[in-house]
Amino acid sequence: MSYEELQAKLFGDMAAPQEKRKKWTEEDGEHD
């Protein structure tokens, strides 16, 4: 994953509602 992709994921994650963020965390597996 490129730096730009990491940034897009990070900002998208921060902006996402709590439920969506939880869903992303469950699906991702690499989330720390």
MORAUR-V935578 format. One record per residue. N is the residue number from 0. RES is the residue in three letters. OMEGA is omega in radians with two decimals (* if undefined). Layout:
N:RES:OMEGA
N:RES:OMEGA
This chain:
0:MET:-3.11
1:SER:3.10
2:TYR:3.14
3:GLU:3.12
4:GLU:3.08
5:LEU:3.13
6:GLN:-3.13
7:ALA:3.11
8:LYS:-3.13
9:LEU:-3.11
10:PHE:3.08
11:GLY:-3.14
12:ASP:3.13
13:MET:-3.08
14:ALA:-3.06
15:ALA:3.01
16:PRO:-3.07
17:GLN:-3.12
18:GLU:3.13
19:LYS:3.12
20:ARG:3.10
21:LYS:3.14
22:LYS:3.11
23:TRP:-3.12
24:THR:-3.13
25:GLU:-3.10
26:GLU:-2.98
27:ASP:-3.11
28:GLY:3.12
29:GLU:-3.08
30:HIS:3.06
31:ASP:*
